[in-house]
Protein backbone atom coordinates (compact mmCIF):
# COMPACT_ATOMS: atom_id res chain seq x y z
CA UNK A 1 0.00 0.00 0.00
CA UNK A 2 1.31 3.43 -0.80
CA UNK A 3 0.16 6.84 0.30
CA UNK A 4 -3.16 8.32 -0.80
CA UNK A 5 -3.63 11.95 -1.80
CA UNK A 6 -6.48 13.47 0.19
CA UNK A 7 -8.36 16.68 -0.56
CA UNK A 8 -10.82 18.94 1.23
CA UNK A 9 -13.57 16.84 -0.40
CA UNK A 10 -12.20 13.40 0.52
CA UNK A 11 -10.71 14.04 3.99
CA UNK A 12 -13.78 12.95 5.93
CA UNK A 13 -14.17 9.65 4.08
CA UNK A 14 -10.46 8.82 3.81
CA UNK A 15 -9.41 9.89 7.31
CA UNK A 16 -12.27 10.43 9.74
CA UNK A 17 -14.30 7.40 8.59
CA UNK A 18 -11.36 5.08 7.99
CA UNK A 19 -11.49 1.63 9.56
CA UNK A 20 -7.71 1.77 9.90
CA UNK A 21 -5.63 4.22 11.93
CA UNK A 22 -4.49 7.07 9.66
CA UNK A 23 -1.30 9.12 9.46
CA UNK A 24 -1.87 12.41 7.63
CA UNK A 25 1.17 14.16 6.16
CA UNK A 26 0.41 17.87 5.69
CA UNK A 27 2.91 19.24 3.17
CA UNK A 28 3.48 21.76 0.35
CA UNK A 29 5.62 21.66 -2.78
CA UNK A 30 7.73 24.64 -1.66
CA UNK A 31 8.55 23.07 1.73
CA UNK A 32 12.09 21.64 1.88
CA UNK A 33 11.61 19.68 5.12
CA UNK A 34 8.43 18.18 3.65
CA UNK A 35 10.53 16.65 0.87
CA UNK A 36 12.65 14.97 3.56
CA UNK A 37 9.62 13.46 5.30
CA UNK A 38 7.82 12.19 2.17
CA UNK A 39 10.13 9.21 1.46
CA UNK A 40 9.93 8.15 5.11
CA UNK A 41 6.13 8.21 4.94
CA UNK A 42 6.26 6.12 1.73
CA UNK A 43 8.53 3.55 3.43
CA UNK A 44 6.29 3.36 6.48
CA UNK A 45 3.19 3.00 4.29
CA UNK A 46 4.75 -0.16 2.85
CA UNK A 47 5.89 -1.43 6.24
CA UNK A 48 2.46 -0.95 7.86
CA UNK A 49 0.36 -1.91 4.81
CA UNK A 50 -3.02 -3.23 5.89
CA UNK A 51 -2.60 -1.93 9.45
CA UNK A 52 -2.22 1.84 9.05
CA UNK A 53 -3.32 4.14 6.23
CA UNK A 54 -0.94 6.93 5.18
CA UNK A 55 -2.35 9.95 3.37
CA UNK A 56 -0.90 13.18 2.00
CA UNK A 57 -2.59 16.60 2.13
CA UNK A 58 -1.16 19.42 0.02
CA UNK A 59 -1.90 22.42 2.25
CA UNK A 60 -1.73 24.87 -0.67
CA UNK A 61 -4.35 22.96 -2.66
CA UNK A 62 -6.57 22.18 0.36
CA UNK A 63 -6.91 25.23 2.60
CA UNK A 64 -10.11 23.91 4.17
CA UNK A 65 -8.43 20.99 5.90
CA UNK A 66 -5.44 23.15 6.82
CA UNK A 67 -7.76 25.65 8.53
CA UNK A 68 -10.00 23.01 10.14
CA UNK A 69 -6.97 21.23 11.58
CA UNK A 70 -5.29 24.54 12.59
CA UNK A 71 -2.12 23.56 10.72
CA UNK A 72 0.29 26.46 11.08
CA UNK A 73 3.63 24.74 10.41
CA UNK A 74 4.57 22.03 7.95
CA UNK A 75 5.51 19.31 7.67
CA UNK A 76 2.87 18.30 10.17
CA UNK A 77 1.97 14.68 10.79
CA UNK A 78 -1.43 14.04 12.34
CA UNK A 79 -2.27 10.62 13.77
CA UNK A 80 -5.93 9.56 13.78
CA UNK A 81 -7.77 6.52 15.04
CA UNK A 82 -11.53 6.11 15.03
CA UNK A 83 -11.83 9.58 13.52
CA UNK A 84 -10.12 11.19 16.50
CA UNK A 85 -6.81 13.04 16.49
CA UNK A 86 -4.47 11.11 18.80
CA UNK A 87 -1.13 12.85 18.25
CA UNK A 88 0.74 15.26 16.04
CA UNK A 89 4.36 15.89 15.08
CA UNK A 90 5.56 19.22 13.70
CA UNK A 91 8.69 19.42 11.57
CA UNK A 92 10.91 16.89 9.85
CA UNK A 93 11.55 14.04 12.26
CA UNK A 94 13.76 10.96 11.97
CA UNK A 95 12.10 7.75 10.81
CA UNK A 96 12.49 6.22 14.29
CA UNK A 97 10.47 9.04 15.87
CA UNK A 98 7.69 8.77 13.29
CA UNK A 99 7.65 4.98 13.61
CA UNK A 100 7.33 5.27 17.40
CA UNK A 101 4.30 7.56 16.93
CA UNK A 102 2.77 5.03 14.50
CA UNK A 103 3.26 2.26 17.07
CA UNK A 104 1.57 4.44 19.70
CA UNK A 105 -1.32 4.93 17.26
CA UNK A 106 -1.74 1.16 16.96
CA UNK A 107 -1.81 0.88 20.76
CA UNK A 108 -4.44 3.65 20.92
CA UNK A 109 -6.54 1.76 18.38
CA UNK A 110 -6.33 -1.43 20.44
CA UNK A 111 -7.37 0.53 23.53
CA UNK A 112 -10.37 2.04 21.69
CA UNK A 113 -11.53 -1.30 20.31
CA UNK A 114 -11.01 -3.05 23.63
CA UNK A 115 -8.68 -5.63 22.12
N, C-alpha and C positions, 0 to 999 in steps of 0.2 A: 504494500500500500504506500502510495506517495502522498504528498500534501495536496490539499484541496483549496482552490481559491474561493474565498467567500466574499460576498458583497453585502451592501445594506439590505438588499432584498432576500438574500439567502441565509443571513446570519441566524435568524431564529430557528429555522429548520435544521441547518447544519450543525449548530452549536448548542443552542438552548434545548432543543428537542432530541439531541443525539442520545442513543442508547449507550454509547461508549463515552468514557471521559474524553475531554477535548483540550488540546493545547492550541491556543490562538496566537499566531505570530503577527503582531502589528508592525508594519514596515512601510518604507517608501523607497522609490528608486534612487533618490538623491542621498540616501542615508548610508554612509560608509560602514558603520558598525552593523547595520542590518544585513549587509552583504557578507559579513563574517558569521552571523548567526544562521543564515539560510541553509548552508550546507549541513550544519549540525542538526537542524530541524529535519532535513531530508533523511539523514542517517538514522535519526531516532524514529522517524515514521516507518522506516523499514524494520528496525529492531523491535518496535512495539506493534507491528501490524496485527490487526484483529483485536487488540486490547486497548489501544488509545488512538484517537483520531487527531491528526495534525492538520490545521488549516492556516491559511495565509490571508491577511487582510491588508490591502494597500490603503493606507490612511489618506492618501491624496485622492483616490478614486471613490472612497467610501466615508465621507465626512460624518454621516449619520451614526455609524457604529463608533467612530472615534469620539464623537461628542457624547453619545449615550454611555460609553465606557469611561469617559473622562480621561482619555489617553492624552497626556501632555508631553511625554518623552518616548522616543522610539530608538532602538527596538524595545518593544514591550511584549512580554509573553504572559498571557492570561491562561489560567488553568481552571477548567470547568468540569464539574461532575453533577449529573442530575439537573442541569440547567443553572447551577449555582456557581458563582465565582469562588474558588477555593484559595487561590494564591496568585501572585503576580511577581514577575521579575522585570526590572527596568535595566536596560543597557545590555551590551554584549557580555555574555557570561561563558565560562568554559563549559565544555560538554558535560563534565562531571557534575557541575552545579545544576544544569538543566535536567540531567538524568535523575538526580536526586529529587528534584521537584516533581518529575513525572512519577517516580516511585511513590512519593507522598500522595500524589493524586490517586493512584491505584489503591492505596490504603484508605483514603477518604471514601472512595467508591465502595469498598468492602464494608466500611463502617455504616454508610448510608443504606446499603442493601441488607445489612444484618448478616452478612456471610462470615 
